[in-house]
Amino acid sequence: MIRNKLFQTGISFALEDAELCERVFNRLRTAKQIVLEIHREELADKIIWAFRHGVRDEKDFIRLME
């Protein structure tokens, strides 16, 4: 899901950047037990926003999203 959203932004992301965002997304989705599509979309949007604003460390993502 998050890779599709990344590509929809029109900004080119390196493969490792997409993998980072996907790992964070999957980890948080599981930890927060997010099952509804709308909530998964919101989480993906927040992760992409943070990435676009300079967050590049997995621990920083997790801390920011909790």
C-alpha positions in Angstrom: 0.0 0.0 0.0 2.6 2.6 1.0 4.6 2.1 -2.2 1.6 2.9 -4.3 1.1 6.1 -2.2 4.7 7.0 -2.6 4.5 6.7 -6.3 1.3 8.7 -6.4 3.1 11.7 -4.9 5.0 12.1 -8.1 8.3 12.4 -6.2 11.0 9.8 -7.0 12.0 7.7 -4.1 15.0 5.4 -4.0 14.2 1.8 -3.4 15.7 1.9 0.1 13.6 4.9 0.9 10.4 3.0 -0.2 11.5 0.0 1.8 12.1 2.1 4.9 8.7 3.7 4.7 7.1 0.3 4.1 8.9 -1.3 7.1 7.7 1.6 9.3 4.2 1.3 7.9 4.0 -2.4 8.5 5.5 -2.2 12.0 3.1 0.5 13.1 0.0 -1.0 11.4 0.7 -4.2 13.3 1.5 -2.6 16.6 -1.6 -0.4 16.5 -3.8 -3.1 15.0 -4.9 -0.9 12.2 -7.3 -2.8 10.0 -9.6 -0.2 8.5 -8.5 1.1 5.0 -9.1 4.7 6.0 -6.8 4.4 9.0 -4.1 2.7 7.0 -4.3 5.5 4.4 -4.0 8.1 7.2 -0.9 6.3 8.6 0.6 6.0 5.1 0.0 9.8 4.5 1.7 10.6 7.9 4.7 8.5 7.1 5.1 10.0 3.7 4.7 13.5 5.1 7.4 12.8 7.7 9.7 11.3 5.1 9.3 14.4 2.8 10.1 16.6 5.8 13.4 14.9 6.5 12.7 11.9 8.8 15.0 9.1 7.6 15.6 7.1 10.7 13.3 4.2 11.5 13.4 4.9 15.3 12.5 8.5 14.7 9.6 7.5 12.5 8.3 5.2 15.3 8.8 7.8 18.0 7.0 10.4 15.8 4.0 8.2 15.0 3.3 6.8 18.4 
